[in-house]
Structure formats: C-alpha cells, structure tokens
Amino acid sequence: MTSINRRTFLQSTAMLSAMAAVQTQPARSAAGMPKKAVLVSMLPKKMSYMEKFELAKDVGFEGIEAMTIEDVKIADEIREASTKAGIKIHSVMNMAHWRYPISSSNPEDVSKSVAGMETSLRNAKLWGADTVLLVPAVVNPATRYQDAYTRSQKVIRERLLPLAQELKVVIGIEEVWNKFLLSPMEFAAYVDSFNSPYVKAYFDVGNVLLYGYPQDWVRTLGKRIAKIHVKDFKMDRKESKYYWKNLGEGDLDWPEVRKALAEVGYEDYITTEIDGGDATYLKDVVARLDRFLAGQPPVAV
C-alpha cells in the first residue's frame, strides 16, 4: 500500500478458541466477546445499501459503521437495509469535523460542524446506533492547543451534549492525526472533564503507533472506551515513510492489544477501518479479526 495520510486512506474476560478462529465459516462472536464490524466505505461502492449489508453479514461481520447522511430518503433506505439484512448499525462516523472543526475561531465553521454532528446524532437514533464518532479539535497554525482544548470542551458541553443526552447516543471522541490529545492520560482527562456517560472514547489502535503503544492507551482509558477502530501501520524510519497496512502486516502488537482489551473488559464492536474490497477480500479480513480475537496475530503463520 502506498504512503498516504489518514483521510485519503479512509476514502480509498475470555478469548475465542483458536479453532473457531480458523473455521471455513466465519465465527460469530461468543456472548460477552467483542463483535466484528466493518466501516461502510469498505464495502463495494457500486452495490446498493441492501446488497452491501447482506454481503457484510454473509462474510461474517456482525455490525456496520455508517457515515453521516443528510438526505432523509437515503437515511430511511439505510435503516430498511439494516433491518432486512439483519445486521446492526452500531455507530456513525461524523463527517463535518475536519472541514469545519468545532475548535475553530470562526463561528460559522463551528455552527456548520455542530449541524453536522446534530445530523449524525439523529442518524444514529434513526438507525439504532449508540455512538457517533467525533474528532473534537484540530490544532494548526491558526488554533493553539489550549484554544482547541477549551473551545471544543465548550461546544461539546453546551451545544452537542444536550442532544446526545436527549437521544441517548454517546459522543465518541477519537484520537487521530490532529495534533490533539497526544497521550493516553490527557485523553482520559479530556473525556472525564465532561462527567457524562454520553461522552466517551472512540479509540483507534493504529492512530497512536507514531507516538505510543495502543495497549498502553487501552489500559489507561479502560471503561471510558465506547468503541474500537482497528487498522495496522508500518513505519519505515530509514526513509521516513509511513504505510497503512492490512491487519497483522504492520508494527502493531496484536496479541498484546487483545490482552489489554480483555483486561479492561471491552465487549463492544471492533470496526475495521482499512482498504475495502470484494467478498473474498472481506472474508480474509474477517478471518484476521477472528485470529485477533483468539489472541493470535491476525496473519496466519
């Protein structure tokens, strides 16, 4: 896979037995175990939502992470497809927070970002999802770290949390390459500052590999974690290049991450956020997830 940034990439306590992880038919998660989910953008783009969701279920996924949909008819189509295919939409990826950060000094940008989150929260309620992913701030030459911290807190607390509480949908704060929340302790403190069950962490295991160890973040965040994204990441330090990889083909210590998730009692969805593909490719991704859930490296040796 070529060297790319995260947004380009997006576009483009017991474990399962080892035997279950390598069965021909995809293993369904046992009671109390994390469930396997897929980001909707990984499914073939030319398919209808009904076809996408049926494919996701057929290859062994148990949940879908959808994206913000403003069109009411399309939102209803997605709800119907989820119901008929028998696969749950468990979370929504908000789409407005990069172009219009809620940490911006521009009130119009903030209002656009808030409107996008409101749509995402209502999408989640319509689809039966319990969490919306939010990148809370972007630090850049125009936005100091301290300002990003306080502005985002204020907007979340005053303009987003009331609706989240009303709809009973969690705002899942994600750490990503936005130069913000750069340590697990700071991430935990930021989530705790809201003192609300409707603000939690949406933790991405691959995003922290540049500056930390995901198993450390999992153990520090603990019960604050609402959802998990998984991807892998390879760092070529000699050439100063970075590559997104398929599960098990990068630098992530998968067995240690699995152990940490078990230690903190994480049992919700684990969503793959990697390149998409056809049924054969997706079945392989599910097999890699099964091995991970069994405490093994995702790539069979």
ZIRADA-V567696 format. One record per helix or strand. SS is the DSSP state (helix for helix, strand for strand). FROM is the first residue (numbers start at 1). TO is the last residue. If there is no record, write none. Layout:
# ZIRADA-V567696
SS,FROM,TO + SS,FROM,TO
This chain:
# ZIRADA-V567696
helix,6,11 + helix,18,21 + strand,35,39 + helix,40,42 + helix,49,59 + strand,63,67 + helix,72,85 + strand,88,93 + helix,107,127 + strand,131,134 + strand,140,140 + strand,143,143 + helix,145,167 + strand,170,174 + helix,184,192 + strand,199,204 + helix,214,224 + strand,225,230 + strand,232,236 + strand,241,245 + helix,254,263 + strand,269,272 + helix,279,293
